[in-house]
Amino acid sequence: MTRRDLAPIIARVLVENPPEAMSTNGTVLWIFQTWPDCSGEEALRAIEIADELIAIDCMAREV
């Protein structure tokens, strides 16, 4: 069975239903607790994707 990349899925959850405000380390810990099979690389990439999506959304609202 092929394993799916969790980063895009986690990023979507971070954007649509973010956990309470916490540090990056806290967010990574939350990701590992929520998705135990997630790798460290996927967790960090998910945070980067979520940050980019939020930035794009903010720029779009300014126009």
Secondary structure, DSSP 4 states (H G I P E B T S, - for coil): -PPPP-HHHHHHHHHHSPPSS--HHHHHHHHHHH-TT--HHHHHHHHHHHHHHHHHHHHHHH-
